[in-house]
Amino acid sequence: MFNKGDIAQKLTCPLFDGKEYWVLTGAALVLYGIKDNTKDIDLGASSEFIDELI
C-alpha cells in the first residue's frame, strides 16, 4: 500500500523531473487527502514523454 509520502517519494525520481505526466485514480485521491492509501500508482503521460521513455 502507498500513502501520500510514499507516492511523493516515488515521484522525486530523476525520471519525473517536470516531464508531462499526471497522477490518476487512487493515487490522486491519496495526494488530495481523500483516501489514506492506495494499492498502486497510476500515471498518465503525454505521447512525447512516452516516446522519451521508450
C-alpha beads as a LAMMPS data file, in Angstrom:
LAMMPS data file: protein, C-alpha beads

54 atoms
53 bonds

1 atom types
1 bond types

-500.0 500.0 xlo xhi
-500.0 500.0 ylo yhi
-500.0 500.0 zlo zhi

Masses

1 110.0

Atoms # bond

1 1 1 0.000 0.000 0.000
2 1 1 1.178 3.506 -0.794
3 1 1 0.458 6.540 1.383
4 1 1 0.962 10.206 0.472
5 1 1 4.631 10.172 1.494
6 1 1 5.330 7.006 -0.496
7 1 1 3.791 8.477 -3.638
8 1 1 5.692 11.754 -3.270
9 1 1 8.943 9.839 -2.781
10 1 1 8.400 7.757 -5.924
11 1 1 7.744 10.902 -7.972
12 1 1 11.018 12.533 -6.876
13 1 1 12.888 10.132 -9.161
14 1 1 15.005 11.993 -11.775
15 1 1 12.852 10.363 -14.453
16 1 1 9.950 12.551 -13.312
17 1 1 11.787 15.901 -13.424
18 1 1 8.885 18.042 -14.602
19 1 1 8.031 15.922 -17.636
20 1 1 4.476 15.776 -18.873
21 1 1 2.766 13.239 -16.653
22 1 1 -0.133 13.244 -14.227
23 1 1 -1.248 11.109 -11.305
24 1 1 -4.553 9.272 -11.713
25 1 1 -7.224 7.374 -9.764
26 1 1 -6.430 6.133 -6.246
27 1 1 -3.016 7.797 -6.018
28 1 1 -4.562 11.167 -6.907
29 1 1 -7.185 10.689 -4.194
30 1 1 -4.417 9.974 -1.683
31 1 1 -2.467 13.087 -2.724
32 1 1 -5.629 15.199 -2.299
33 1 1 -6.235 13.689 1.141
34 1 1 -9.481 11.929 0.208
35 1 1 -8.067 8.443 0.822
36 1 1 -5.325 7.317 3.213
37 1 1 -3.602 4.875 0.870
38 1 1 -3.804 3.020 -2.437
39 1 1 -2.570 -0.273 -3.864
40 1 1 -0.824 1.231 -6.890
41 1 1 0.262 4.473 -8.535
42 1 1 -1.389 5.066 -11.900
43 1 1 0.127 7.700 -14.164
44 1 1 -0.926 9.254 -17.443
45 1 1 1.654 10.799 -19.745
46 1 1 1.979 12.817 -22.926
47 1 1 2.953 10.935 -26.060
48 1 1 6.232 12.878 -26.117
49 1 1 7.132 11.630 -22.633
50 1 1 6.175 8.067 -23.585
51 1 1 8.401 8.297 -26.663
52 1 1 11.262 9.532 -24.495
53 1 1 10.798 6.603 -22.101
54 1 1 10.820 4.110 -24.952

Bonds

1 1 1 2
2 1 2 3
3 1 3 4
4 1 4 5
5 1 5 6
6 1 6 7
7 1 7 8
8 1 8 9
9 1 9 10
10 1 10 11
11 1 11 12
12 1 12 13
13 1 13 14
14 1 14 15
15 1 15 16
16 1 16 17
17 1 17 18
18 1 18 19
19 1 19 20
20 1 20 21
21 1 21 22
22 1 22 23
23 1 23 24
24 1 24 25
25 1 25 26
26 1 26 27
27 1 27 28
28 1 28 29
29 1 29 30
30 1 30 31
31 1 31 32
32 1 32 33
33 1 33 34
34 1 34 35
35 1 35 36
36 1 36 37
37 1 37 38
38 1 38 39
39 1 39 40
40 1 40 41
41 1 41 42
42 1 42 43
43 1 43 44
44 1 44 45
45 1 45 46
46 1 46 47
47 1 47 48
48 1 48 49
49 1 49 50
50 1 50 51
51 1 51 52
52 1 52 53
53 1 53 54
